[in-house]
Amino acid sequence: GATGYQIYMKAPGESYKKIKVTTDNKYTVKNLKKGKTYSFRVRAYCKLDGKYIYSGYKTYSVKI
């Protein structure tokens, strides 16, 4: 029953940056560099009585 999702990405040598807020449960990131490892954090949120409630983060790492 999530209202939406926040997606954060960490490129090599950088900090996490919010890259997308979406209501869709999938998202494609383009232009990633071959041989590099990227980390992603995703959390769901719901809007209840005008307030946002967030889940914990789920973290993924992907080597391209």
C-alpha positions as CSV (number, residue, x, y, z in Angstrom):
1,G,0.0,0.0,0.0
2,A,2.8,2.5,-0.7
3,T,2.0,5.9,-2.0
4,G,5.4,6.1,-3.7
5,Y,9.1,5.5,-3.5
6,Q,12.3,7.5,-3.1
7,I,15.4,6.3,-5.0
8,Y,18.9,7.4,-4.1
9,M,22.1,6.5,-6.0
10,K,25.7,6.6,-5.0
11,A,28.3,6.7,-7.7
12,P,31.9,5.7,-7.0
13,G,33.6,8.3,-4.9
14,E,30.4,10.2,-4.2
15,S,27.7,10.5,-1.6
16,Y,24.1,9.3,-2.0
17,K,21.9,11.6,-4.0
18,K,18.1,11.5,-4.5
19,I,17.6,10.7,-8.2
20,K,13.8,9.9,-8.3
21,V,10.6,10.1,-6.5
22,T,8.0,7.9,-8.2
23,T,4.8,6.0,-7.7
24,D,6.0,3.3,-10.1
25,N,7.7,0.2,-8.5
26,K,10.4,0.1,-11.1
27,Y,12.9,2.6,-12.5
28,T,15.8,2.4,-15.0
29,V,19.0,4.3,-14.5
30,K,20.9,5.1,-17.8
31,N,24.4,6.1,-18.6
32,L,26.2,4.1,-16.0
33,K,29.9,3.4,-16.6
34,K,31.1,-0.1,-17.3
35,G,33.4,-1.6,-14.6
36,K,32.0,0.7,-11.9
37,T,29.9,-0.3,-8.9
38,Y,26.9,1.8,-8.0
39,S,24.9,1.6,-4.8
40,F,21.1,2.4,-4.5
41,R,18.9,3.0,-1.6
42,V,15.1,2.8,-1.9
43,R,12.4,3.5,0.6
44,A,8.7,3.4,0.3
45,Y,6.4,6.0,1.8
46,C,2.7,6.4,2.5
47,K,0.7,9.6,3.0
48,L,-1.7,9.2,6.0
49,D,-3.8,12.0,7.4
50,G,-1.6,14.6,5.6
51,K,1.7,13.2,7.0
52,Y,4.3,11.1,5.3
53,I,5.4,7.8,6.8
54,Y,8.6,6.3,5.5
55,S,9.9,2.7,5.5
56,G,13.5,1.8,6.2
57,Y,15.9,1.8,3.4
58,K,16.7,-1.2,1.3
59,T,20.2,-1.0,-0.2
60,Y,21.4,-2.6,-3.4
61,S,24.9,-2.6,-5.1
62,V,25.3,-3.3,-8.8
63,K,28.6,-3.7,-10.8
64,I,28.1,-2.7,-14.4
